[in-house]
Amino acid sequence: YQRRVHGTLSECLFFFAKTKKMTEIEAGNYTSVDFKTHIVLQSNDTKAIEFSVPREAAKMSGLIKDMLEDQEQDEQTVIPIPNVNGRTLKYVIQYMEHHWNNKAEPIEKPLKGKIEDVISEHDKKFLFTDLVKDADEKQHELLIDCIMAANFLNIKDMLDLTCACVASMIKGKTPEQIRALFNIENDFTPEEEEKIREENRWCEEA
């Protein structure tokens, strides 16, 4: 019995070592990183922020997956992410770590209702705690940053989720309300706007 308990404990420790989640590390200090199971992702901040990330989770990014295919499993791998700052990268990694072995359900296109009705509780918290700050759609800067990062890193499921969130936010709003929400400058004349409305009136009638 004692041998069996010891064996089970060893298996558990091995499992948790392999699946240990993202850790922010001191830049350039990789002594705590097991490169057999983890890689390091480096933000584009002036003073780069580095995260130790499980290899399997990082492969949710098509871009990173392609990079890792040409490398040995235990090779020291530090990947700079040129278009993503540390604040945004942290949330990108959180998404990958949760979903790499827990695939999200596909989101219907076009989105027929509210996004809250078609996603998991985890993804609701992911979106409406920080990305859309406290569920206030006016505070969406981090959401837009995450859309850009997911697109650059080719993380399809995250891109679908965040874009669907934007689609839900603009649903039912007038063009003027959408421009105000996203601070978009209107460079059409009233005549050009009216022409566009006439050309696309069939969309409203459908």
C-alpha positions as CSV (number, residue, x, y, z in Angstrom):
1,Y,0.0,0.0,0.0
2,Q,2.8,2.4,0.9
3,R,4.5,1.7,-2.4
4,R,1.3,2.4,-4.3
5,V,0.7,5.7,-2.6
6,H,4.3,6.7,-3.3
7,G,3.9,5.8,-6.9
8,T,0.7,7.8,-7.2
9,L,2.3,10.8,-5.6
10,S,5.2,10.6,-8.0
11,E,2.8,10.4,-11.0
12,C,1.0,13.5,-9.7
13,L,4.1,15.5,-9.2
14,F,5.3,14.5,-12.7
15,F,1.9,15.5,-14.1
16,F,1.9,18.9,-12.4
17,A,5.5,19.6,-13.5
18,K,4.5,19.0,-17.1
19,T,1.4,21.1,-16.9
20,K,2.7,24.0,-14.7
21,K,1.2,27.2,-16.0
22,M,2.5,30.5,-17.1
23,T,5.1,32.1,-14.9
24,E,6.5,35.6,-15.3
25,I,10.2,35.3,-15.0
26,E,13.1,37.7,-14.5
27,A,14.2,38.7,-18.0
28,G,17.2,36.7,-19.2
29,N,17.2,34.4,-16.1
30,Y,16.1,30.9,-17.3
31,T,17.4,28.8,-14.4
32,S,13.8,28.0,-13.4
33,V,12.6,27.0,-16.9
34,D,12.4,23.4,-17.9
35,F,12.8,23.7,-21.6
36,K,11.7,20.1,-22.2
37,T,8.2,21.2,-21.3
38,H,8.2,25.0,-21.5
39,I,9.3,27.8,-23.7
40,V,9.8,31.5,-23.0
41,L,7.7,34.2,-24.7
42,Q,9.0,37.7,-24.7
43,S,6.9,40.8,-25.0
44,N,7.7,43.9,-27.1
45,D,7.9,46.3,-24.2
46,T,11.0,48.6,-24.0
47,K,12.0,46.4,-21.0
48,A,10.8,43.1,-22.2
49,I,8.5,41.0,-20.0
50,E,9.2,37.2,-20.3
51,F,6.8,34.4,-19.5
52,S,7.6,30.7,-19.1
53,V,4.8,28.9,-21.0
54,P,4.0,25.1,-21.4
55,R,5.0,24.1,-24.9
56,E,1.7,22.3,-25.7
57,A,-0.3,25.4,-24.7
58,A,1.9,27.7,-26.8
59,K,1.2,25.5,-29.8
60,M,-2.4,26.9,-29.9
61,S,-0.7,29.7,-31.8
62,G,-0.2,28.6,-35.4
63,L,2.8,31.0,-35.6
64,I,4.5,29.5,-32.6
65,K,3.6,25.9,-33.5
66,D,5.4,26.4,-36.9
67,M,8.5,27.8,-35.1
68,L,8.6,24.8,-32.7
69,E,8.4,22.2,-35.4
70,D,11.9,22.8,-36.5
71,Q,13.4,22.6,-33.0
72,E,14.5,19.9,-30.6
73,Q,12.1,19.2,-27.7
74,D,14.6,20.3,-25.0
75,E,16.2,23.2,-27.0
76,Q,16.3,26.5,-25.1
77,T,13.6,28.4,-26.9
78,V,13.0,32.1,-26.3
79,I,10.5,33.7,-28.8
80,P,10.2,37.5,-29.1
81,I,6.6,38.5,-29.9
82,P,7.2,41.8,-31.7
83,N,3.6,43.1,-31.9
84,V,2.4,42.3,-28.4
85,N,3.1,44.1,-25.1
86,G,3.3,42.3,-21.7
87,R,-0.1,43.3,-20.5
88,T,-1.8,41.8,-23.5
89,L,0.5,38.8,-23.8
90,K,-0.4,37.7,-20.3
91,Y,-4.1,37.3,-21.3
92,V,-3.2,35.6,-24.6
93,I,-1.2,33.0,-22.6
94,Q,-4.1,32.6,-20.1
95,Y,-6.4,31.8,-23.0
96,M,-4.0,29.2,-24.5
97,E,-3.3,27.6,-21.2
98,H,-7.0,27.0,-20.5
99,H,-8.0,26.0,-24.0
100,W,-5.2,23.9,-25.4
101,N,-6.7,20.7,-23.9
102,N,-10.2,22.1,-23.3
103,K,-11.3,23.2,-26.8
104,A,-14.0,25.9,-26.9
105,E,-17.3,25.2,-28.6
106,P,-17.6,26.9,-32.0
107,I,-19.4,30.2,-32.0
108,E,-22.2,30.5,-34.5
109,K,-21.7,32.9,-37.5
110,P,-23.3,35.3,-37.8
111,L,-23.9,35.7,-34.1
112,K,-27.7,35.7,-33.6
113,G,-27.9,36.7,-30.0
114,K,-25.7,37.9,-27.2
115,I,-22.3,36.3,-26.9
116,E,-22.9,35.7,-23.2
117,D,-25.5,33.1,-24.2
118,V,-23.2,30.9,-26.3
119,I,-19.9,30.8,-24.4
120,S,-18.7,29.0,-21.3
121,E,-18.6,30.6,-17.8
122,H,-14.8,30.6,-18.0
123,D,-14.8,32.6,-21.3
124,K,-17.4,35.0,-19.9
125,K,-15.1,35.9,-17.0
126,F,-12.2,36.0,-19.4
127,L,-14.0,38.6,-21.6
128,F,-15.9,40.7,-19.1
129,T,-13.5,41.0,-16.2
130,D,-10.6,42.8,-17.8
131,L,-10.8,42.6,-21.6
132,V,-14.1,44.5,-21.4
133,K,-13.4,46.1,-18.1
134,D,-16.1,45.1,-15.6
135,A,-18.5,44.4,-18.5
136,D,-18.5,48.1,-19.4
137,E,-18.3,48.1,-23.2
138,K,-16.8,51.5,-23.3
139,Q,-13.7,50.1,-21.6
140,H,-12.6,47.8,-24.4
141,E,-9.0,48.8,-25.1
142,L,-7.6,45.5,-23.9
143,L,-10.2,43.6,-26.0
144,I,-8.9,45.3,-29.1
145,D,-5.3,44.6,-28.2
146,C,-6.1,40.9,-27.7
147,I,-7.9,40.8,-31.1
148,M,-4.7,42.2,-32.7
149,A,-2.5,39.7,-30.8
150,A,-4.7,36.7,-31.6
151,N,-4.6,37.6,-35.3
152,F,-0.9,38.1,-35.3
153,L,-0.2,34.9,-33.5
154,N,-2.8,33.0,-35.5
155,I,-4.9,31.7,-32.5
156,K,-8.1,31.0,-34.3
157,D,-10.4,30.2,-31.4
158,M,-9.3,33.2,-29.4
159,L,-9.8,35.4,-32.5
160,D,-13.3,34.0,-33.0
161,L,-14.1,34.7,-29.3
162,T,-12.9,38.2,-29.2
163,C,-14.3,39.2,-32.6
164,A,-17.7,37.7,-31.6
165,C,-17.5,39.9,-28.5
166,V,-17.2,43.0,-30.7
167,A,-20.0,41.8,-33.0
168,S,-22.2,41.4,-29.9
169,M,-21.3,44.9,-28.7
170,I,-22.3,46.6,-32.0
171,K,-25.4,44.5,-32.6
172,G,-28.4,46.8,-32.8
173,K,-26.4,50.0,-32.8
174,T,-26.6,52.7,-35.4
175,P,-23.4,53.7,-37.3
176,E,-23.2,56.8,-35.2
177,Q,-23.4,54.9,-32.0
178,I,-20.7,52.4,-33.2
179,R,-18.4,55.3,-34.2
180,A,-18.9,56.9,-30.8
181,L,-18.2,53.6,-29.0
182,F,-15.0,52.9,-30.8
183,N,-14.0,56.5,-31.3
184,I,-14.0,56.2,-35.1
185,E,-13.8,59.4,-37.1
186,N,-16.5,59.8,-39.7
187,D,-14.9,60.9,-43.0
188,F,-18.0,60.5,-45.1
189,T,-20.1,63.5,-46.2
190,P,-23.8,63.4,-45.5
191,E,-24.4,62.8,-49.2
192,E,-22.0,59.8,-49.2
193,E,-23.6,58.4,-46.1
194,E,-27.1,58.6,-47.6
195,K,-25.8,56.9,-50.8
196,I,-24.3,54.0,-48.8
197,R,-27.6,53.6,-46.8
198,E,-29.6,53.4,-50.0
199,E,-27.2,50.9,-51.5
200,N,-27.4,48.7,-48.5
201,R,-31.0,49.2,-47.5
202,W,-31.7,45.6,-48.5
203,C,-29.6,44.5,-45.5
204,E,-32.0,46.3,-43.1
205,E,-35.0,44.9,-44.9
206,A,-33.8,41.3,-44.9
